């Protein structure tokens, strides 16, 4: 029977050792996972204890038994120390494992073994083995003394500390970790319980410690935690470590809003690194909870930082609310980008309103110093002499930088950084080391096209990528604003020049018309005076003089109307006219002048937008068609609607016009001999443009040419109102007709 019990204990110990060694190997293969290394060492020590225990049971040699006794004492002490180390790492208390503490934890449980090994030198402890027979079972029994008893008490205390750590962690961890911790606790308690029973003499034989057998069961349970619940890869240490390393503040509050846990970032942000555990959150950060409950981005502490609060309720295993977890996610970067974009939008509106380069430069410096958090900034514009000069600089630039360094003459300073930035058109960062510019260490210089350079100084050595990006955006905005200022200045100068020339033309035209009318009156008066003194057969010459005087006087008035039309605004120059009535008068005038010509008018009573000069325009076109016909002229005038437009078609049967001449008929360079009498076709082209219409030539079938004049039709409202009323407001019928699209 004794042999059977001994064999069972030995075999069980070997099985426990094999399983423990297997777990140690698995932990070594996964040594990169948090908690794997101390667990592996613990299993290796357990495997050694199991194998030593099996040898202790089967040995019959007292010398071997003595050696095994001392080795077992050393292994069991090492297991106790490694158990505490594992518990500390697993529960997230790695910071406790300083070299001094590690040495103490491993050495104290092994004190008896060390003294027993060196006992021949000092004789301080009792360490011996004897054969003992109990109930027919004979095995070696170790003889110990009071030192071993004290050592056992210390070891049991340390084992209890390990279980206390795991028990506390079991209560505060999340469900997944709670399962893992529970399995580890159960496995350890079985082995520890059996060993305690052996210590207190509850055993079949004083020399038989069946605790190593439990490592078979222990290994089975730990294997479940290892492979089923992924014990090592989701070690609870990782959760605490991640929270500790988070740059975002994390607070754990109980139901009374008392801080029961926090990470280093929370202590730094909220309390300048002081211990805040156990403090009321409102005492540490007044108003924080109110801001969190309100939602949205908030600021905490003294530093300029923005946080987005996120909270989560903490419940126990019964679902009872125990507190809440508060995470303050740092959104300073996003908030600063948003603030900068909003500031840039506001600045852009001011840029648009600026009408002087100096104003634009001042706005740029203000934006750089206020939004980009840089106190030193300047805008350097190129003057008329080709030099860069400071148009606007911040106070810090005036204080730190010598004035002569701010003015750049490329002939004297061709290698100056400002000038090189302007000339190459490339952004650059310049170091001020040893340049004597006060606290400034670097400057970011960005070209603004042909205008100059924006320079932003810094007391730091480098610029953040987003600072460079916003500097580029600011430079482009400044360039656009300066371009706009330049264009507006040129436009004002152009308008002034046009207005001046218009006034000059009106003056000389007035003088010319006045002198012409006076001259014609004198000529006509003298002609009438001579009429009674000239033979009857010669009076036709005087009649011709009188007719030309009347014609030139009418032409003078027409020139005045043309001048007024050209210089008038669109709403002033257009009115509603009866196209059919004007065409009939034109046909009559041409027929009187060329009696052989046939002028056919087949038009509807169309109302279009033009003015009183429309009759002169149409007369010029019809006269051109008749005058250039070498035979008996036949001219047909018709109209047709084309959407919002009326096309007037004047067709003749003359020799026609070449394609080259069609393209140049309305140019100013064409001579009167090529276009006929009157004001010519250039006048027609100008007036049709002022009317908002078009004119062009096409071939007639079978011979001749068709002149097509396209007028804007009026709206129905325009047809019921007086023409003169249309010119009084741009919101009247003329404007309505003009707003219609022109289908080219």
Steps between C-alpha positions, in 0.01 A plus 500: 500500500788738588663431167176572315450835681861599436474413130172694466654810661815470288310452177264786582794727580667413172179573309468833682862578415453423132191716479673786684803472270268510199334817629843654559595424141175653370565811704854524360371478145260785581752700703419822308154497658457691826519268803639201312856512640420493876235233435756290314753521783229404748409192296868405460552511877180297549625239252826471696310457828285225346796304366689537831190383689471189283867417564452556877223242512687224322853546644635257762842662547527738794769713334287542190199572718696774682599664174141478376373649827718809462416538127125472571528771768678729250247430222198556723644829626566613142142409405364723777707797383415445134131471591505846654690641198246349263208641704653848493557494122160347424310757705684794342745587777819461302635829641535329841761262359808710559834308528493530878143373535560222247801376697307507827197319358715218359748472789275513808300178420829318431678605822466156667630323189807726488571445871446126465745476210763689701413334834836315527660842525287643780253238635219754539219281372379142534521322161498118495306203359390178665301196393157487660235227488138596551215253446736267321627776265871585516637819348765756581388787722678834524604621843461879551514748777360840606671684213309287249176566687560876482595466134174310435297777665670762285442295183132448579467876553657572166274243333202673662624835366502357149147370537392831649633684196317264265183516709497882497562492125217251457257748656605805299584359159261459203315176426755352257785551746281385786466156339872475450577609856247258643662205321847602622372537857328160502808326358730662752270444795489124438879470511537744789225330700649153464845631596360675809335175607841331469661773712244447774539122492181407318662233279507117469870511597722784629740439213237513224411845361235443236497870397711432185222268381266798490709662230338260251161647591655844537651479151167387351323809642775739396498344153131593474585858591793493262330357192124550550504851647827611338644567844845617394408713196243703690691519823327742740829682528449629145183689589656693787818556300307645206305732729818611675670575168202682351571868431131570569387551862293214647304525826305233688226648719280324753132572553587801716720652225814422700814420302591137577751449219673704229788481256814718499362722222199589715723595792715718275213681329262539794724527806850581373625151591359488855329192647123542454377155604216532752436866417166635385520579130339842549767592755779403260343643181208732580232495232645196321196276554265775388697542178508124446123472548441786258706326231718661237863599509634636830821631654659363818777637717721796429649401166339583168361158409163373382338170595202303374349323804379140469342316794398142566304357792679242718284214628580201715424136422137553611448800270501754786648837405819556699632811328619614162812517289586843353733528202607850396608455139753766405368684192726802527640446151158472336363797696797718409460408134131589517574828678763585240267426210226715654751778561625469142143528369450816707834639384413422137194725524720781627751430222223536242399837644859631505576764236865577578812277501586634845163381633552152355850480651371607842224235490757233410724591794202506738388155386851352530553633852149429631410168338833334419627569855809676369581844641741592221367554148548742213387569144767628263374645170700590192500875437532692172879485522502120518595491870327305778380719782306423821140603433373358832689330786408387851630667814743217566665548161545871572649418841736219396605569142721788391320734262762477227445123481136556405579689178642286220682648201573208263806674362656534844357180656437247219537206739255634758251231604199726444617585149583137417151396611346773284718427197471118504134490605577215741421472871797477733581474871791720610704458818591813698779343704756773567310761298416724792121496473410461865308189601412406145668179385335433162281664239257342256508705177223452242484687166182688404542504124635818342405702807763390751547265797321407823745418783392332826759483777513246784687445824505126420741315271230337286146557375217250530369367166161663557670835572673477162170413335315796652789730415466392135123562511556842658758589233262398218217698656728801532607466136138481380409806708797696363409395144148627561626831635723540194215419262266742674763773482549438129123497450461829684777652291340364183160634596651838577677504164183398315298761682759764419507403131120492490484851639761614249311341209174653613668841527658490154187352346300782652744757367498332158121483479464858618756624248350284225147622564613862505696448179204331330269780605738755347534295179126450474432867569746611235354249254148632554632858466656412164190320379338817356825611333570178308349416162225242515702243311775521771281494809525120517852542640366710784227244561769231526690710756183542704422128484850408617475748783180332617658158461813597695288658772300177528827303505625720785192419701540130421862513619378655822248216544770242424732653758225498762415137417862384525560670835161413652439201729316200362174590672523858368575415138227240433131557449216320328461587129256397223720319251241486222428874511871586482557262208221656299651846547841366398353342186335826410821699548704262282230496232503878485876502455511207254169505311602202282553277804228265619476474879262234630407500869320195642535522877288446806443775752791387716605697806871480577759668723698781332469883483433778251829426319360165383357677197847628405640149549243337272533779245877438479447128428225553239693779327808274489292226331363740236818698433714195423251347256617561143162419349147590607503445877242273657504490882267287712467563874346228720503400867488168685494407867789304654408430861546823697641672193372652175711450188464775241605371154591758229556306175627650172567360151834670449835345413549359851790522747806279517557289810809703592307825476215358710742452786635858476193698388433630852859590587601860560785477245259464210485816283171683427545412132469132593193539721301776338395841626367603838669377814596168345471143622743551787240734647240224450718246683565737792135589545380138481754413770364783715150365445617158620442350157703375204546564127649279230483422125391185321472410130164552329354245256558515209710818519560783737544535874280481809582733789361356826447728801397330824309710756379416849126453525314675779291329765121527507528750784732716289244510220242662732727768647640814349852483357626788709382335820717201417814710529422624847590180687705191439214293644263595220406319179828583330688315772255211472563464130876533547503222755392246239770269374652552160527175306820537298 
